[in-house]
Structure formats: C-alpha cells, structure tokens
Amino acid sequence: MPVIDYIKERLLLAFYDPEYTVRKTVSSTMSSLIVKGGFYIWPNLIEFLTNNLVHADATVVENSI
C-alpha cells in the first residue's frame, strides 16, 4: 500500500499547518481513513494524536482531540 503510506506521511506533515482549514481537512481525512480501513491501517495514529495533547500550540491540541 505505498499510496496509503504516502498519504499518511503527507497528512502527518500537514497536521501542523498554520492554516485552520488545512488542519481541519487533515483531521477529517485521518478520520475517514480510520473509519474506512479500521485501526489496523494506521496503528500508530492514536499514539501520534495522544502525544500531541501536550503540545505547546493550543490549535495542535484541539486538532488532536
């Protein structure tokens, strides 16, 4: 699944984008991947999101939630 891996990599980078609409689109896409493919498709996403709950930027924390 090299295409899915590429998409996941790009989503993780765009997660910290300063533009609000980009961050919200990233969150929606992440959520869609999990809904459609299940947690096994991206097993470290939950860890990524929970690690961001202590981020200094409140918008990153909001996006993680």
C-alpha positions as CSV (number, residue, x, y, z in Angstrom):
1,M,0.0,0.0,0.0
2,P,2.6,2.6,-1.0
3,V,-0.1,5.1,-1.9
4,I,-1.7,5.0,1.5
5,D,1.7,5.2,3.2
6,Y,2.4,8.4,1.1
7,I,-0.9,9.9,2.1
8,K,-0.4,9.2,5.7
9,E,3.1,10.7,5.6
10,R,1.8,13.9,4.0
11,L,-1.1,14.1,6.5
12,L,1.3,13.9,9.4
13,L,3.3,16.8,8.0
14,A,0.2,18.9,7.2
15,F,-1.2,18.3,10.7
16,Y,0.9,21.2,11.9
17,D,0.0,23.6,9.1
18,P,-0.7,27.1,10.4
19,E,-3.9,27.4,8.2
20,Y,-7.0,26.3,10.1
21,T,-8.8,24.9,7.0
22,V,-5.8,22.7,6.2
23,R,-5.6,21.3,9.7
24,K,-9.4,20.6,9.7
25,T,-9.2,18.9,6.3
26,V,-6.2,16.8,7.6
27,S,-8.2,15.7,10.6
28,S,-11.2,14.8,8.5
29,T,-9.1,12.7,6.1
30,M,-7.4,11.0,9.0
31,S,-10.8,10.1,10.5
32,S,-12.0,8.9,7.1
33,L,-9.0,6.6,6.7
34,I,-9.7,5.0,10.1
35,V,-13.4,4.7,9.5
36,K,-13.0,3.1,6.1
37,G,-9.9,1.0,6.8
38,G,-10.0,0.3,10.5
39,F,-7.3,1.0,13.1
40,Y,-5.1,-1.7,11.6
41,I,-4.5,0.5,8.6
42,W,-2.8,3.2,10.8
43,P,-1.9,1.6,14.1
44,N,0.4,4.5,15.3
45,L,-2.1,7.2,14.7
46,I,-3.6,7.1,18.2
47,E,-0.1,7.4,19.7
48,F,0.6,10.4,17.4
49,L,-2.6,12.1,18.4
50,T,-2.2,11.5,22.2
51,N,1.5,12.7,22.0
52,N,0.2,16.0,20.6
53,L,-2.2,16.6,23.5
54,V,0.7,18.2,25.4
55,H,1.9,20.3,22.5
56,A,2.6,24.0,23.3
57,D,0.3,25.2,20.5
58,A,-3.3,25.0,21.5
59,T,-4.5,24.6,17.9
60,V,-2.5,21.4,17.6
61,V,-4.1,20.1,20.9
62,E,-7.5,21.0,19.6
63,N,-6.9,19.2,16.3
64,S,-5.7,16.1,18.1
65,I,-8.9,15.9,20.1
